[in-house]
Amino acid sequence: MNIYVSNLSFKVTEESLISMFSKFGTVSSAKIIKDRETQQSRGFAFVEMPSEAEGRQAISNLNHKEVEGRLLSVSVAREKSDRGSQSSYSRREDKRRW
């Protein structure tokens, strides 16, 4: 099960996420999403747990839990949506046409 975690403090590490979620079962991975240029956390992460039951238990117990002064928002991650074949540059070009 892929789990979305948001409203993370910049002090939270991938290791601390693994520790937090492993209280509810096996954690396959934890990935904090970072800004490409600054490498600073963007405040959200994805945690992978192989067992759906354990994942749901972790979500239930960690959603709205305060960590490093912030209330976490924890939910089942949605599948990545198809962003279409056009780049953002192409869409801007289309809007300028008369």
DOMAR-893668 format. One line per 4 residues: number of its first residue (from 0); their letters; for each residue x, y, z of N, C-alpha, C, O, CB. Coordinates in nm, 4 decimals. Atoms other than C-alpha are relative to their C-alpha. Glycine has a CB too. Example, Ala and Ser with C-alpha at 12.3 -4.5 7.8 and 13.67 -1.06 7.14 Angstrom:
// DOMAR-893668
0	AS	0.0890 -0.1190 0.0000 1.2300 -0.4500 0.7800 0.0900 0.1200 0.0000 0.1936 0.1181 0.0665 -0.0992 0.0027 0.1246  -0.0820 -0.1190 -0.0060 1.3670 -0.1060 0.7140 -0.0770 0.1090 0.0730 -0.0261 0.2198 0.0899 0.0414 0.0462 -0.1415
//
This chain:
// DOMAR-893668
0	MNIY	0.0844 -0.1175 0.0000 0.0000 0.0000 0.0000 0.0893 0.1243 0.0000 0.1851 0.1339 0.0767 -0.0963 -0.0005 0.1223  -0.0742 -0.1249 0.0081 0.1302 0.3428 -0.0948 -0.0759 0.1052 0.0808 -0.1953 0.1264 0.0599 0.0192 0.0455 -0.1491  0.0621 -0.0942 -0.0941 0.0615 0.6068 0.1713 0.0575 0.1392 -0.0218 0.1788 0.1568 -0.0339 0.0219 -0.0454 0.1472  -0.0374 -0.1399 0.0175 0.0671 0.9846 0.1272 0.0008 0.0676 0.1372 -0.0963 0.0586 0.2123 -0.0978 0.0728 -0.0982
4	VSNL	-0.0148 -0.0700 -0.1283 0.1920 1.1892 0.4239 0.0300 0.1463 -0.0304 0.1275 0.1773 -0.0989 0.1141 -0.0644 0.0889  -0.0240 -0.1427 0.0269 0.1620 1.5679 0.4177 0.0008 0.0798 0.1297 -0.0284 0.0282 0.2376 -0.1071 0.0561 -0.0961  -0.0166 -0.0944 -0.1105 0.2136 1.8689 0.6436 0.1182 -0.0393 0.0888 0.1145 -0.0249 0.2110 -0.1286 0.0074 0.0836  -0.1210 0.0408 -0.0718 0.5572 1.7389 0.7387 0.0859 0.1200 0.0375 0.0990 0.2151 -0.0397 0.0813 -0.0975 -0.0845
8	SFKV	-0.1006 -0.0967 -0.0404 0.8006 1.9503 0.9327 0.1257 -0.0250 -0.0841 0.1515 -0.1382 -0.1251 0.0308 -0.0106 0.1539  -0.1247 0.0158 0.0752 1.1273 2.0128 0.7483 0.1030 -0.0805 0.0793 0.2036 -0.1237 0.0230 0.0577 0.1373 -0.0364  -0.0927 0.0761 -0.0837 1.2993 1.8354 1.0408 -0.0203 -0.1516 -0.0126 0.0673 -0.2292 0.0257 -0.0160 0.0417 0.1453  0.0290 0.1437 0.0135 1.1351 1.4982 0.9612 0.0908 -0.0598 -0.1073 0.1079 -0.0026 -0.2149 -0.1507 -0.0239 -0.0357
12	TEES	-0.0876 0.0701 0.0943 1.3711 1.2527 0.7905 -0.0685 -0.1284 -0.0479 -0.1675 -0.1728 0.0101 0.1377 -0.0326 0.0658  0.0520 0.1277 0.0483 1.3047 0.9388 0.5887 0.0156 -0.1077 0.1068 -0.0713 -0.1935 0.1222 0.0720 -0.0424 -0.1295  -0.0228 0.0963 -0.1074 1.4527 0.7394 0.8760 -0.1053 0.0134 0.1106 -0.1534 -0.0869 0.1634 0.1403 0.0186 0.0585  0.1009 -0.0184 -0.1043 1.2109 0.8954 1.1254 -0.1383 -0.0439 -0.0493 -0.2187 -0.0937 0.0296 -0.0040 0.1471 0.0451
16	LISM	0.1261 0.0501 0.0557 0.9185 0.8190 0.8927 -0.0060 -0.1526 0.0078 -0.1079 -0.2096 0.0467 -0.0167 0.0463 -0.1462  -0.0049 0.1461 -0.0071 1.0272 0.4552 0.8703 -0.0236 -0.0453 0.1433 -0.1004 -0.1385 0.1671 0.1356 -0.0535 -0.0522  0.0162 0.0342 -0.1410 1.0521 0.4402 1.2491 -0.1447 0.0188 0.0455 -0.1993 -0.0658 0.1163 0.0935 0.0851 0.0861  0.1364 -0.0319 -0.0386 0.7094 0.6014 1.2926 -0.0989 -0.1045 -0.0553 -0.1866 -0.1522 0.0167 -0.0372 0.1407 -0.0496
20	FSKF	0.0937 0.0920 0.0651 0.5324 0.3708 1.0443 0.0282 -0.1459 0.0354 -0.0633 -0.2282 0.0329 0.0059 0.0179 -0.1508  -0.0331 0.1398 -0.0299 0.7169 0.0520 1.1421 -0.0632 -0.0490 0.1298 -0.0641 -0.1693 0.1558 0.1501 -0.0168 0.0078  0.0733 0.0400 -0.1205 0.5279 0.0530 1.4734 -0.1282 -0.0750 -0.0357 -0.1866 -0.1439 0.0480 -0.0333 0.1232 0.0857  0.1253 0.0617 0.0446 0.2315 -0.0693 1.2671 0.0226 -0.1133 -0.0993 -0.0731 -0.1771 -0.1430 -0.0896 0.1046 -0.0625
24	GTVS	-0.0299 0.1089 0.0921 0.4098 -0.3173 1.0394 0.1254 0.0259 -0.0807 0.2036 0.1161 -0.0506 -0.1161 -0.0227 -0.0928  -0.1188 -0.0089 0.0849 0.6712 -0.3628 0.7715 -0.0086 0.1207 -0.0928 -0.1124 0.1458 -0.1540 0.0172 -0.1287 -0.0821  -0.0091 -0.1149 0.0901 0.7808 -0.0535 0.5788 0.0995 -0.0356 -0.1098 0.2152 -0.0668 -0.0817 0.0436 0.1308 0.0768  -0.0883 0.0291 0.1138 0.9231 -0.1134 0.2299 0.0894 0.1191 -0.0321 0.2081 0.1038 -0.0609 -0.0825 -0.0382 -0.1238
28	SAKI	-0.0775 -0.1199 0.0323 1.0298 0.2463 0.1711 -0.0706 0.1239 0.0522 -0.1905 0.1229 0.0799 0.0225 0.0113 -0.1518  0.0523 -0.1324 -0.0356 0.9844 0.6086 0.2713 0.0767 0.1009 -0.0830 0.1997 0.0982 -0.0867 0.0136 0.0299 0.1550  -0.0642 -0.0972 0.0884 1.0537 0.8954 0.0337 -0.0586 0.1378 0.0254 -0.1756 0.1625 -0.0035 -0.0172 -0.0399 -0.1485  0.0401 -0.1397 -0.0164 1.0371 1.2631 0.1299 0.0253 0.0696 -0.1334 0.1340 0.0589 -0.1902 0.0788 0.0704 0.1183
32	IKDR	-0.0121 -0.0697 0.1279 0.9753 1.4725 -0.1800 0.0702 0.1331 0.0244 0.0329 0.2103 0.1128 -0.1402 0.0217 -0.0667  -0.0830 -0.1194 -0.0180 1.2321 1.7497 -0.2192 -0.0026 0.0887 -0.1236 -0.0252 0.0419 -0.2352 0.1439 -0.0397 0.0324  -0.0114 -0.0959 0.1087 1.2641 2.0619 -0.4297 0.1208 -0.0356 -0.0853 0.2272 -0.0668 -0.0320 0.0113 0.1447 0.0542  -0.1094 0.0391 0.0902 1.4792 1.9914 -0.7343 0.1217 0.0904 0.0117 0.2354 0.0439 0.0025 -0.0485 0.0005 -0.1428
36	ETQQ	-0.1121 -0.0947 -0.0028 1.6895 2.3036 -0.6999 0.0653 0.0106 0.1373 0.1879 0.0099 0.1477 -0.0472 0.1366 -0.0436  -0.0556 -0.0238 -0.1330 1.7294 2.3479 -0.3241 0.0203 -0.1274 0.0813 0.0921 -0.1268 0.1813 -0.0896 0.0930 0.0756  -0.0036 0.1280 -0.0716 1.6908 1.9842 -0.2136 -0.0637 0.0090 0.1385 -0.0410 -0.0781 0.2225 0.1436 -0.0480 0.0131  0.0723 -0.0120 -0.1265 1.4756 2.1091 0.0763 -0.1327 -0.0744 -0.0128 -0.1930 -0.0779 -0.1200 -0.0233 0.1502 0.0382
40	SRGF	0.1276 0.0719 -0.0025 1.1710 1.9037 0.1763 -0.1120 0.0908 -0.0482 -0.1140 0.2104 -0.0191 -0.0307 -0.0526 0.1418  0.1174 -0.0745 0.0438 0.8476 2.0095 0.0094 -0.1160 -0.0205 0.0976 -0.2262 0.0296 0.0752 -0.0412 -0.0430 -0.1421  0.1013 0.0150 -0.1035 0.6559 1.8997 0.3197 -0.0920 -0.1196 -0.0168 -0.1917 -0.1322 0.0543 -0.0815 0.1216 0.0053  0.0803 0.1210 0.0121 0.5171 1.5700 0.1956 0.0872 -0.1177 -0.0393 0.2003 -0.1016 -0.0852 -0.1121 0.0194 -0.1021
44	AFVE	-0.0778 0.1215 0.0236 0.6262 1.2114 0.1521 -0.0930 -0.1145 -0.0386 -0.2152 -0.1047 -0.0278 0.0830 -0.0374 0.1253  0.0721 0.1233 0.0295 0.5233 0.8645 0.0386 0.0665 -0.1124 0.0781 0.1889 -0.1252 0.0799 -0.0014 -0.0307 -0.1539  -0.0477 0.1152 -0.0756 0.5545 0.5557 0.2568 -0.0651 -0.1234 -0.0613 -0.1863 -0.1263 -0.0828 -0.0332 0.0128 0.1541  0.0500 0.1244 0.0591 0.5194 0.2074 0.1089 0.0003 -0.1090 0.1060 0.1024 -0.1361 0.1691 0.0858 -0.0427 -0.1229
48	MPSE	0.0139 0.1133 -0.0923 0.3885 -0.0776 0.3259 -0.0604 -0.1157 -0.0791 -0.1653 -0.0987 -0.1412 -0.0897 0.0371 0.1257  0.0497 0.1112 0.0809 0.3424 -0.4227 0.1665 -0.1368 -0.0534 0.0430 -0.2115 -0.1043 -0.0405 0.0988 -0.1113 0.0040  0.1274 0.0506 -0.0507 0.0444 -0.5160 0.3880 -0.1038 0.1115 0.0029 -0.0830 0.2146 0.0668 0.0175 -0.0606 0.1406  0.1055 -0.1006 -0.0004 -0.2766 -0.3246 0.3221 -0.0585 0.0182 0.1399 -0.0888 0.1304 0.1802 -0.1102 -0.0386 -0.0985
52	AEGR	0.0553 -0.0081 -0.1360 -0.4065 -0.4079 0.6719 0.0911 0.0834 0.0900 0.0434 0.1679 0.1657 -0.0189 -0.1418 0.0599  -0.0949 -0.0778 -0.0804 -0.0901 -0.2701 0.8341 0.0007 0.1459 -0.0437 0.0099 0.2361 0.0396 0.1417 -0.0593 -0.0110  0.0041 -0.1363 0.0518 -0.1032 0.0354 0.6078 -0.1213 0.0756 0.0501 -0.1114 0.1917 0.0899 0.0006 -0.0013 -0.1511  0.1228 -0.0649 -0.0483 -0.4618 0.1095 0.7040 0.0079 0.0286 0.1501 -0.0426 0.1305 0.1971 -0.1227 -0.0882 -0.0303
56	QAIS	-0.0178 -0.0228 -0.1433 -0.3730 0.0712 1.0718 0.0922 0.1202 0.0241 0.0669 0.2017 0.1128 0.0575 -0.1266 0.0682  -0.0917 -0.1140 -0.0124 -0.0831 0.3156 1.0294 -0.0722 0.1305 -0.0330 -0.0562 0.2305 0.0371 0.1226 -0.0182 -0.0928  0.0759 -0.1203 0.0378 -0.3105 0.5649 0.8518 -0.0928 0.0405 0.1129 -0.0974 0.1573 0.1517 -0.0810 -0.0240 -0.1298  0.0957 -0.0271 -0.1073 -0.5726 0.5364 1.1244 0.0681 0.0591 0.1240 0.0141 0.1492 0.1882 -0.0739 -0.1284 0.0377
60	NLNH	-0.0687 -0.0445 -0.1214 -0.3190 0.5896 1.4022 0.0844 0.1261 -0.0176 0.1075 0.1985 0.0791 0.0872 -0.1096 0.0498  -0.0905 -0.1137 0.0203 -0.0981 0.8564 1.2428 -0.0670 0.1237 -0.0592 -0.0122 0.2336 -0.0505 0.1122 -0.0414 -0.0891  0.0699 -0.1155 0.0559 -0.3532 1.0791 1.0675 -0.0375 0.0955 0.1133 -0.0972 0.0536 0.2125 -0.1269 -0.0443 -0.0793  0.0243 -0.1069 -0.0982 -0.3809 1.4069 1.2651 0.0863 -0.0140 0.1257 0.0553 0.0454 0.2289 -0.1467 0.0011 0.0397
64	KEVE	-0.0938 0.0086 -0.1121 -0.0935 1.3068 1.4948 0.0990 0.1164 -0.0101 0.1443 0.1505 -0.1193 0.0753 -0.1380 0.0005  -0.0955 -0.1103 -0.0002 0.1338 1.5935 1.5980 0.1423 -0.0555 0.0014 0.1792 -0.1355 0.0874 -0.0238 0.0932 0.1216  -0.1411 0.0386 0.0113 0.4958 1.5443 1.4906 0.0799 0.1264 -0.0288 0.0530 0.1967 -0.1262 0.0221 -0.1088 -0.1128  -0.0845 -0.1198 0.0152 0.7575 1.8190 1.5307 -0.0856 0.1277 -0.0100 -0.0543 0.2191 -0.0862 0.0898 -0.0134 -0.1258
68	GRLL	0.0833 -0.1201 -0.0051 0.4800 2.0705 1.6050 -0.1002 0.0150 -0.1127 -0.1636 0.1199 -0.1241 0.0862 0.1177 0.0010  0.0944 -0.0075 0.1117 0.2688 1.9908 1.2963 -0.0907 -0.1217 0.0006 -0.0474 -0.2325 0.0322 0.0746 0.0106 -0.1347  0.0944 0.1110 0.0089 -0.0432 1.7795 1.2526 0.0136 -0.0672 -0.1360 -0.0086 -0.0050 -0.2398 -0.1454 0.0488 0.0228  -0.0149 0.0742 0.1250 0.0221 1.5101 0.9936 -0.1352 -0.0247 -0.0645 -0.2370 -0.0379 0.0036 0.0718 -0.1328 0.0245
72	SVSV	0.1149 0.0455 0.0764 -0.2273 1.4338 0.7222 0.0467 -0.1261 -0.0708 0.1380 -0.1205 -0.1532 -0.0530 0.1106 -0.1019  -0.0444 0.1288 0.0521 -0.1978 1.0644 0.6304 -0.1182 -0.0673 -0.0675 -0.2250 -0.0812 -0.0078 0.0588 -0.0901 0.1131  0.1083 0.0639 0.0750 -0.4049 0.8909 0.3619 0.0576 -0.0956 -0.1041 0.1783 -0.0992 -0.1278 -0.0896 0.1063 -0.0681  -0.0420 0.0876 0.1092 -0.3937 0.6313 0.0879 0.0399 0.0896 -0.1163 -0.0331 0.1821 -0.1518 -0.1143 -0.1013 -0.0414
76	AREK	-0.0475 -0.0804 0.1128 -0.1913 0.7744 -0.2002 -0.0828 -0.0315 -0.1231 -0.1170 -0.1471 -0.1480 0.1502 -0.0258 -0.0277  0.0703 0.0194 0.1263 -0.3767 0.8265 -0.5264 0.1018 -0.0345 -0.1070 0.2188 0.0024 -0.0975 -0.0817 0.1263 -0.0395  -0.0873 0.0306 0.1124 -0.2332 0.6905 -0.8474 0.0366 0.1293 -0.0705 -0.0432 0.2230 -0.0749 -0.0675 -0.0992 -0.0981  -0.0455 -0.1170 0.0731 -0.0321 0.9420 -1.0454 -0.0878 0.0175 -0.1228 -0.1032 -0.0753 -0.2023 0.1496 -0.0131 -0.0396
80	SDRG	0.0911 -0.0232 0.1120 -0.2684 1.1008 -1.2959 0.0787 0.0272 -0.1279 0.1933 0.0722 -0.1250 -0.0948 0.1176 0.0306  -0.0601 -0.0272 0.1300 -0.1942 1.1267 -1.6643 -0.0054 0.1500 -0.0228 -0.1131 0.2096 -0.0232 -0.0730 -0.0776 -0.1150  -0.0055 -0.1457 0.0149 -0.0799 1.4822 -1.7206 -0.0203 0.0441 -0.1447 -0.0111 0.1632 -0.1747 0.1331 0.0524 0.0509  0.0209 -0.0352 0.1401 -0.1481 1.4687 -2.0936 0.1303 0.0024 -0.0756 0.2383 -0.0035 -0.0168 -0.0686 0.1342 -0.0117
84	SQSS	-0.1200 0.0071 0.0834 0.0913 1.4725 -2.3814 0.0611 0.1362 -0.0273 0.1758 0.1442 -0.0713 -0.0321 -0.0672 -0.1304  -0.0537 -0.1326 0.0269 0.1310 1.8504 -2.4102 0.0818 0.0497 0.1178 0.0474 0.0251 0.2334 -0.1125 0.0980 -0.0312  -0.0767 -0.0638 -0.1070 0.3958 2.0326 -2.2148 -0.0686 0.1300 0.0380 -0.1549 0.1778 -0.0357 0.1477 0.0257 -0.0433  0.0599 -0.1264 -0.0416 0.3038 2.3472 -2.0215 0.0335 0.1100 -0.1002 -0.0449 0.2033 -0.1179 0.0485 0.0391 0.1409
88	YSRR	-0.0373 -0.0988 0.1010 0.4903 2.5462 -2.2885 -0.0984 -0.0061 -0.1159 -0.1420 0.0977 -0.1657 0.1446 -0.0237 -0.0499  0.0927 0.0158 0.1116 0.2641 2.4045 -2.5592 -0.1361 0.0574 0.0339 -0.1990 0.1204 -0.0511 -0.0131 -0.1469 -0.0380  0.1301 -0.0533 -0.0390 -0.0488 2.4952 -2.3649 0.0019 0.1520 0.0002 -0.0964 0.2144 -0.0395 -0.0404 -0.0525 0.1379  -0.0095 -0.1459 0.0031 0.0724 2.8541 -2.3240 -0.0029 0.0497 -0.1429 -0.0669 0.1506 -0.1726 0.1275 0.0481 0.0702
92	EDKR	-0.0013 -0.0382 0.1406 0.1389 2.8726 -2.6957 -0.1412 -0.0044 -0.0574 -0.1809 0.0863 -0.1305 0.0934 -0.0921 -0.0803  0.1349 0.0148 0.0524 -0.2135 2.7488 -2.7731 -0.0903 0.1138 0.0451 -0.1758 0.1573 -0.0320 -0.0586 -0.1330 0.0432  0.0840 -0.1070 -0.0518 -0.3717 3.0191 -2.5544 0.0262 0.1325 -0.0702 -0.0606 0.2198 -0.0724 0.0219 0.0156 0.1487  -0.0333 -0.1271 0.0660 -0.1940 3.2942 -2.7477 -0.0514 0.0071 -0.1430 -0.0545 0.1147 -0.2026 0.1498 0.0208 0.0004
96	RW	0.0476 -0.0001 0.1388 -0.3325 3.1898 -3.0837 -0.1330 0.0734 -0.0094 -0.2145 0.0695 0.0828 -0.0143 -0.1445 -0.0536  0.1224 -0.0781 0.0222 -0.6081 3.4075 -3.2273 -0.1001 -0.0876 -0.0612 -0.2116 -0.0437 -0.0892 0.0237 0.1224 -0.0877
//
